[in-house]
Amino acid sequence: MDALDVARWQFGVTTVYHFLFVPLTIGLSVLVAILQTLWHRTGNERYLKLTKFYGKLFLINFAMGVVTGIVQEFQFGMNWSDYSRFVGDIFGAPLAIEALVAFFLESTFIGLWIFGWDRLPKRAHLASIWAAAIGTNLSAYFILAANSFMQNPVGYRINPETGRAELTDFVAVLTNKVALITFPHTLAGSFLVAGSLVVTVGLWHLMRNRGSADTGAYRFATKFGSWVVLVSATLVVITGDIQGKIMTQVQPMKMAAAEGLYTTESPASFSVLTVGSLDGTRELFAIKIPYLLSYLGTGDPNGTVHGINDLQAQYAAQYGAGSYTPIIPVTYWSFRFMIAFGLAAAAIALLVLWSQRKGRTPTSRWLLRAGLVMPVLPLLANSFGWIFTEMGRQPWIVFGEMLTRDGVSRSVSLAEVLTSFTAFTLIYATLAVIEFKLLVRYARAGVPDLTPDPAIDDSHDDAERPLAFAY
């Protein structure tokens, strides 16, 4: 084990942990805005209760995402300084816009939304949550544009004197075909997570508090969340199909590694399950769907999918001696776990809708248990999706331009990386416990009581009232 191995583990752990909060923040910001819009349009109090209820869960998650996200940028300079030096001219533009425009928009209007209840005009207050939601989604786009450069470098040139990548076409970076499809795919996955949380909390209260005054609100939440999950799952499949074809164009090794396909095939089958050697070189038993891999990769059921051996020989001739094959068990199983967990969440949402047909109230304990684990499923699907995306690119940190081993900081020792890795892991574990307890505590509390507190004196002028948190 050396500093490179630990630096890779540290970045992987912190990235996966941070991304546990990102999809929920992206999706829930829009869903809360929709709920508040429904209240604004109808005046129905249940939508206001749901807005404040899920808005509180959104804010808890948003705060934790900001805290964990800051560490990501520090790691570029700490453990990956050679990579930062090489790609800084490219990454600087989208990340600067993300911080100065998207995050500024997001954080400013979240503040207005938090403290603006009963202070801002209704329309202005509604506009603030929509502005925050737009900022959240814009932030995701600029970050994905930067990441897409690592998958498919465009809009740059290599300076022969400095050996650095220099930006030549910023529009090309923003309109990278990988970014254009990764963005909607990521958004769909985010709504899958957010919708699942809405379903879980609503279903728990609906089944535990039958006949309460807020039953209608919880029934609406479970149906609303279930439809969000089903629609977003459909969009995940559609965008994922397009993404697979683009991935095959720009990174054919990644598609071959997703199947553990060593020899070029036309047509190529997709294996649902394979039993054999860990690296996939020897197959004992497999359940395969004929033509599916060809369709996923090329759009043609009889299309040619290049195998690992042929691509390895091609890359060795093009880039020099060395192994250009990712870790096959990781790519093979992360690709399938991504699909399986996403479909499982959609299946539970379908059962939740079916259980409420014709005004019924769900009573099955098994459904409640499935509902309680429901938010974890799309979170796992998102995590495995990113593991596949990043590990399938290996050994490249910037595909075709820089190997991962060449991007690590040369002056950072193994002991230093181990120290920071251990510290971050312990801190993140603590934050995970805090996040979980806060979400469970406020989720169990249920929708707020909107009855005015007689102890509060509203007779004073608004300007004299102290600024207070709305919850």
Secondary structure, DSSP 8 states (H G I E B T S, - for coil): --HHHHHHHHHHHHHHHHTTTHHHHHHHHHHHHHHHHHHHHH--HHHHHHHHHHHHHHHHHHHHHHHHHHHHHHHHHHT-HHHHHHHHHHHHHHHHHIIIIIIHHHHHHHHHHHH-TTTS-HHHHHHHHHHHHHHHHHHHHHHHHHHHHHHS--SEEE-TTT--EEES-HHHHHT-HHHHHHHHHHHHHHHHHHHHHHHHHHHHHHHHSTT-TTHHHHHHHHHHHHHHHHHHHHHHHHHHHHHHHHHHHH-HHHHHHHHT--S-BSS--EEEEEEE-TTSSSEEEEEEETTHHHHHHHS-TT--B--HHHHHHHHHHHH-SS-----HHHHHHHHHHHHHHHHHHHHHHHHHHHHTGGG-----HHHHHHHHHTTHHHHHHHHHHHHHHHHTTTTEEETTTEEGGGTS-SS--HHHHHHHHHHHHHHHHHHHHHHHHHHHHHHHH-S---S--TTS---S-GGGS------
